[in-house]
Amino acid sequence: MMMPTYEEVLDLAKRLPPADQARLLEALAVSLPHPVEVEGTDETISAAEISESEAALQEYWAGRDPGITSDALKQKLFGGNLG
């Protein structure tokens, strides 16, 4: 069975009675990942960034990504402007 397209799902959702549309919206809001607010700042981190970071950490722990040295990271972040 093929997965329905976004447009097909949207069309089906629009045909639902208003009460079912509200139920669907509530179910989606609960089930979809939400951004995380960084405590003490105005910054938010998206669910995609969190997933990407978690995947990278798992790769590092598994030995599939050797990471970079502290000096290489400083060079990458600050360029040649190190004291």
Secondary structure, DSSP 8 states (H G I E B T S, - for coil): -----HHHHHHHHHHS-HHHHHHHHHHHHHHS---EE-TTSS-EE-HHHHHHHHHHHHHHHTTS-----HHHHHHHHHTT---
